[in-house]
Amino acid sequence: MLVLLDSYYLAITALATGFYQLVFFLIAAFFKFDKVTDLAGGTNFGLLALLTLFLGQSYYARQLVLSAFVCLWALRLSGFLFTRIILWGEDHRFDEMRDKPFRFAMFWIIQAIWVWVGMLPVTVVNSRTDRDPDLNAADYVGWIMFFCGLALEAVADIQKLFHKRQQRQDPGSEAHWCDVGVWRWSRHPNYFGEILLWWGIFASAANVLQDGEWAVVAGPLLITSLLLGLSGMPILEASSDRRYGVDPAYWDYKAATSPLIPLPRWFYVRVPNLLKALFFFEFPCYTHRQEE
């Protein structure tokens, strides 16, 4: 085991993340180049997984599996997002940031925090070279959660990409929200897959944790919070409401389709609004009806 700055590798991973994001930020800011942004985020996860695994040098089964999971997810997501931005040409999230360096920098700072905090469960597991509990039900359940989440996220991403591509190929067609495939059962199935896989990783990592190490639950909590309440669903829901809100059929679709957890429409449409908010994340901030 190589100890650099601290035995949990918190400092070295923070430094590596900061440097990695800084390099890509400078490229993006100087050349006004959107194509490296998501690539920098996803691949940073894989970098930290490999870095901490090699620093630990213990290579226990749980460490190898969780590190491989992170690398697999990072390659899949980064590759997809890079392909998408190549096809689309630019990322409209940054239309109001490109000429405002400080505001643009804040995005990259948040991305660095997302990477470092999100990786905490795997970082700590890889640093505990003197602790290797036997694999148990929590590991296997966590691994199943990971693969189910990864598969759902991948399928949802591909289905939405093809949906948007078909609409772009036929400019004369009427714009329509994505309700094909798994998107018929959830308005954000890719986000549900993302949340599920990170909680799966945490479920397996929890077998190794002791005392204050449980603070690494901040990783999946942050990812969940970002998708549910900050940079994810609220922004996309508001955008969809503005774009499609003039069509009454859109509101029928929204009322019958779960915001996150994939559920049959015949079931969800019958759930009382209070239960939707309590158990299925149907929060008021996801609805933006325009006044007549």
C-alpha positions as CSV (number, residue, x, y, z in Angstrom):
1,M,0.0,0.0,0.0
2,L,1.3,3.4,-1.0
3,V,0.3,6.2,1.4
4,L,0.1,9.6,-0.3
5,L,-0.9,12.5,2.0
6,D,-3.5,10.4,3.9
7,S,-4.4,6.8,4.2
8,Y,-7.8,7.2,2.7
9,Y,-6.5,8.8,-0.5
10,L,-8.9,11.7,0.0
11,A,-6.2,14.4,-0.6
12,I,-4.6,12.7,-3.6
13,T,-7.9,12.1,-5.3
14,A,-9.0,15.7,-4.6
15,L,-5.7,17.0,-6.2
16,A,-6.0,14.6,-9.1
17,T,-9.6,15.7,-9.7
18,G,-8.8,19.4,-9.4
19,F,-5.9,19.2,-11.9
20,Y,-7.8,17.0,-14.4
21,Q,-10.8,19.3,-14.4
22,L,-8.6,22.4,-14.6
23,V,-6.9,21.1,-17.7
24,F,-10.1,20.5,-19.5
25,F,-11.6,23.8,-18.3
26,L,-8.7,25.7,-19.8
27,I,-9.2,23.9,-23.1
28,A,-13.0,24.5,-23.1
29,A,-12.7,28.1,-22.0
30,F,-9.8,29.1,-24.4
31,F,-11.2,27.4,-27.5
32,K,-14.9,27.7,-26.5
33,F,-15.0,24.0,-27.1
34,D,-18.0,22.1,-25.7
35,K,-17.1,18.7,-26.8
36,V,-14.7,17.8,-23.8
37,T,-17.0,18.9,-21.0
38,D,-18.9,15.6,-20.3
39,L,-15.9,13.6,-21.4
40,A,-13.9,15.2,-18.6
41,G,-16.5,14.4,-16.0
42,G,-17.1,10.7,-16.8
43,T,-13.5,9.7,-17.4
44,N,-12.4,11.4,-14.2
45,F,-14.4,8.7,-12.3
46,G,-12.5,6.0,-14.0
47,L,-9.2,7.7,-13.4
48,L,-9.9,7.8,-9.6
49,A,-11.0,4.2,-9.5
50,L,-7.8,3.0,-11.2
51,L,-5.6,5.4,-9.2
52,T,-6.9,4.3,-5.8
53,L,-6.9,0.6,-6.8
54,F,-3.2,0.8,-7.8
55,L,-2.2,2.8,-4.8
56,G,-3.8,0.2,-2.5
57,Q,-2.1,-2.7,-4.2
58,S,-4.3,-5.2,-2.3
59,Y,-6.7,-6.1,-5.2
60,Y,-9.4,-7.8,-3.1
61,A,-12.4,-9.1,-5.1
62,R,-14.7,-6.3,-3.9
63,Q,-12.1,-3.7,-4.8
64,L,-11.7,-5.1,-8.3
65,V,-15.4,-5.4,-8.9
66,L,-16.3,-2.0,-7.7
67,S,-13.4,-0.4,-9.6
68,A,-14.4,-2.3,-12.7
69,F,-18.0,-1.1,-12.3
70,V,-16.9,2.5,-12.1
71,C,-14.7,2.2,-15.2
72,L,-17.4,0.4,-17.1
73,W,-20.0,3.1,-16.3
74,A,-17.5,5.9,-17.0
75,L,-16.6,4.5,-20.4
76,R,-20.2,3.9,-21.4
77,L,-21.5,7.3,-20.3
78,S,-18.4,9.3,-21.5
79,G,-18.5,7.5,-24.9
80,F,-22.2,8.1,-25.3
81,L,-22.1,11.8,-24.3
82,F,-19.0,12.4,-26.5
83,T,-20.8,10.8,-29.5
84,R,-23.9,12.8,-28.8
85,I,-22.1,16.2,-28.7
86,I,-20.2,15.3,-31.9
87,L,-23.6,14.7,-33.6
88,W,-25.3,17.8,-32.1
89,G,-22.3,20.1,-32.5
90,E,-22.6,22.2,-29.3
91,D,-24.0,22.0,-25.8
92,H,-26.7,24.6,-25.3
93,R,-26.2,24.5,-21.5
94,F,-23.3,26.8,-22.0
95,D,-24.8,29.3,-24.4
96,E,-24.9,31.9,-21.6
97,M,-21.6,30.9,-20.0
98,R,-19.0,30.8,-22.8
99,D,-18.3,34.5,-22.6
100,K,-18.4,34.6,-18.8
101,P,-15.3,32.9,-17.5
102,F,-16.2,33.0,-13.8
103,R,-19.6,31.6,-14.4
104,F,-18.2,28.9,-16.7
105,A,-15.6,28.1,-14.1
106,M,-18.4,27.5,-11.5
107,F,-19.7,24.7,-13.6
108,W,-16.3,23.0,-13.7
109,I,-15.9,23.4,-9.9
110,I,-19.3,21.7,-9.4
111,Q,-18.3,19.0,-11.7
112,A,-15.1,18.4,-9.8
113,I,-17.1,18.2,-6.5
114,W,-19.5,15.8,-8.1
115,V,-16.6,13.5,-9.2
116,W,-14.7,13.6,-5.9
117,V,-17.7,13.2,-3.6
118,G,-19.4,10.6,-5.9
119,M,-16.3,8.4,-5.8
120,L,-16.0,8.4,-2.0
121,P,-17.4,4.9,-1.5
122,V,-15.0,3.3,-3.9
123,T,-12.1,5.5,-2.8
124,V,-12.5,4.4,0.8
125,V,-13.0,0.7,-0.1
126,N,-9.8,0.7,-2.2
127,S,-7.9,2.4,0.6
128,R,-8.8,-0.3,3.2
129,T,-6.1,-2.8,2.4
130,D,-6.3,-4.4,5.8
131,R,-10.0,-5.1,5.6
132,D,-11.7,-7.7,3.3
133,P,-15.0,-9.1,4.6
134,D,-16.4,-12.1,2.8
135,L,-18.7,-11.3,0.0
136,N,-22.4,-11.5,1.1
137,A,-25.9,-10.8,0.1
138,A,-25.4,-7.0,0.3
139,D,-22.7,-7.3,-2.3
140,Y,-24.7,-9.4,-4.7
141,V,-27.8,-7.2,-4.3
142,G,-25.6,-4.1,-4.9
143,W,-24.1,-5.7,-8.0
144,I,-27.5,-6.6,-9.4
145,M,-28.7,-3.0,-8.7
146,F,-25.6,-1.7,-10.6
147,F,-26.2,-3.8,-13.7
148,C,-29.9,-3.1,-13.8
149,G,-29.2,0.7,-13.4
150,L,-26.5,0.6,-16.1
151,A,-28.7,-1.3,-18.5
152,L,-31.6,1.0,-18.0
153,E,-29.5,4.2,-18.3
154,A,-27.9,2.9,-21.5
155,V,-31.2,1.8,-23.1
156,A,-32.9,5.1,-22.2
157,D,-30.0,7.2,-23.6
158,I,-30.0,5.3,-26.9
159,Q,-33.8,5.5,-27.3
160,K,-33.9,9.2,-26.7
161,L,-30.9,9.8,-29.0
162,F,-32.7,8.0,-31.8
163,H,-36.0,9.9,-31.0
164,K,-34.3,13.3,-31.3
165,R,-32.4,12.2,-34.4
166,Q,-35.6,11.2,-36.2
167,Q,-37.1,14.6,-35.3
168,R,-34.0,16.4,-36.6
169,Q,-34.1,14.5,-39.9
170,D,-37.7,15.6,-40.4
171,P,-37.8,19.4,-39.6
172,G,-41.3,19.7,-40.9
173,S,-42.7,17.2,-38.3
174,E,-44.3,18.5,-35.1
175,A,-42.0,18.5,-32.1
176,H,-42.9,15.8,-29.7
177,W,-41.7,14.7,-26.3
178,C,-39.9,11.4,-25.9
179,D,-42.4,8.7,-24.9
180,V,-40.9,5.7,-26.7
181,G,-39.5,2.5,-25.1
182,V,-38.7,2.9,-21.4
183,W,-39.6,6.6,-21.6
184,R,-43.3,5.5,-21.7
185,W,-42.9,4.3,-18.1
186,S,-40.7,7.2,-16.8
187,R,-40.0,10.8,-17.7
188,H,-36.4,10.3,-16.7
189,P,-35.5,6.6,-16.8
190,N,-31.8,7.4,-17.4
191,Y,-31.7,9.3,-14.1
192,F,-33.3,6.4,-12.3
193,G,-30.7,4.1,-13.7
194,E,-28.0,6.4,-12.7
195,I,-29.3,6.7,-9.1
196,L,-29.8,2.9,-8.9
197,L,-26.3,2.0,-10.0
198,W,-24.6,4.3,-7.5
199,W,-26.7,3.1,-4.6
200,G,-25.8,-0.4,-5.7
201,I,-22.1,0.4,-5.5
202,F,-22.6,1.9,-2.1
203,A,-24.5,-1.2,-0.9
204,S,-21.5,-3.3,-1.7
205,A,-19.0,-0.8,-0.3
206,A,-20.9,-0.6,3.0
207,N,-19.6,-4.1,4.0
208,V,-16.1,-2.5,4.4
209,L,-17.2,0.7,6.3
210,Q,-16.6,1.4,9.9
211,D,-17.4,4.3,12.2
212,G,-16.9,7.7,10.5
213,E,-16.3,6.0,7.1
214,W,-20.0,5.8,6.8
215,A,-19.8,9.5,5.8
216,V,-19.1,8.3,2.3
217,V,-22.9,7.9,1.9
218,A,-22.5,11.5,0.8
219,G,-21.5,10.1,-2.6
220,P,-24.8,8.6,-3.7
221,L,-26.7,11.2,-1.8
222,L,-25.0,14.0,-3.7
223,I,-25.7,12.3,-7.1
224,T,-29.3,11.7,-6.2
225,S,-29.7,15.3,-5.0
226,L,-28.1,16.7,-8.2
227,L,-30.4,14.7,-10.4
228,L,-33.6,15.3,-8.4
229,G,-33.2,18.8,-7.3
230,L,-30.4,20.9,-8.8
231,S,-28.9,20.3,-12.3
232,G,-31.2,17.5,-13.5
233,M,-34.9,17.0,-13.4
234,P,-36.1,20.6,-12.5
235,I,-34.2,22.1,-15.5
236,L,-35.4,19.4,-17.9
237,E,-39.0,19.5,-16.7
238,A,-39.1,23.3,-17.0
239,S,-37.7,23.1,-20.5
240,S,-40.2,20.5,-21.6
241,D,-43.1,22.4,-20.0
242,R,-42.1,25.5,-22.0
243,R,-41.7,23.6,-25.2
244,Y,-44.7,21.3,-25.2
245,G,-47.0,23.0,-22.7
246,V,-49.4,24.4,-25.3
247,D,-50.4,20.8,-26.2
248,P,-53.1,19.4,-23.8
249,A,-51.9,15.9,-24.7
250,Y,-48.5,16.7,-23.1
251,W,-50.1,17.3,-19.8
252,D,-52.1,14.1,-20.1
253,Y,-48.8,12.3,-20.8
254,K,-47.2,14.0,-17.8
255,A,-50.0,13.2,-15.4
256,A,-49.9,9.5,-16.4
257,T,-46.1,9.0,-16.5
258,S,-43.9,8.7,-13.4
259,P,-41.2,11.3,-13.2
260,L,-38.5,8.9,-12.1
261,I,-39.3,5.3,-11.1
262,P,-40.5,3.3,-14.2
263,L,-44.1,2.4,-13.6
264,P,-47.0,1.3,-15.8
265,R,-49.2,4.3,-16.8
266,W,-52.4,2.5,-16.0
267,F,-51.1,2.3,-12.4
268,Y,-49.5,5.7,-12.0
269,V,-52.4,7.7,-13.4
270,R,-54.6,6.3,-10.6
271,V,-52.2,7.2,-7.8
272,P,-53.4,10.1,-5.6
273,N,-51.3,13.3,-6.0
274,L,-50.3,13.2,-2.3
275,L,-48.9,9.6,-2.7
276,K,-47.2,10.6,-5.9
277,A,-45.3,13.4,-4.1
278,L,-44.5,11.2,-1.0
279,F,-43.4,8.0,-2.8
280,F,-42.7,8.7,-6.5
281,F,-40.9,12.1,-6.5
282,E,-43.7,14.0,-8.2
283,F,-42.7,17.4,-6.7
284,P,-44.4,20.7,-7.5
285,C,-41.1,22.1,-8.8
286,Y,-41.4,19.8,-11.7
287,T,-44.6,21.4,-13.1
288,H,-44.6,24.9,-14.7
289,R,-48.0,25.6,-16.3
290,Q,-48.1,28.9,-18.1
291,E,-50.8,31.2,-17.2
292,E,-53.4,31.8,-19.8
